[in-house]
Amino acid sequence: MVAAHKPTPRGHTAAVRLTDFWSRMRQQFGEAYVDAFSRSYVFSDLGGRTVHEALAAGIDTRQVWQAVCASFDVPPKLR
């Protein structure tokens, strides 16, 4: 018997909840800048995608967050 694939619950991609991801992004970049940043900064680690493009393409939030951390000086408490 083959196990059925369970869909990822809304608001989740793997182990990192989207709400937690965006909370960390706001803490790192600020409420006023986070949206513009996540729509304009292109990450080579994400295949030349922005944060929004990567999430829309189904890339795991943990992978997106790791790309952000690798490119910017994210404090250890947010990693």
Buried (B, 14 or more C-beta within 10 A) or exposed (E): EEEEEEEEEEEBBEEBBEEBBBEBBBBBBEEEEBBEBBEEEEBEBBEEBBBEBBBEEEBBBEBBBBBBBEEEEBEEEEE
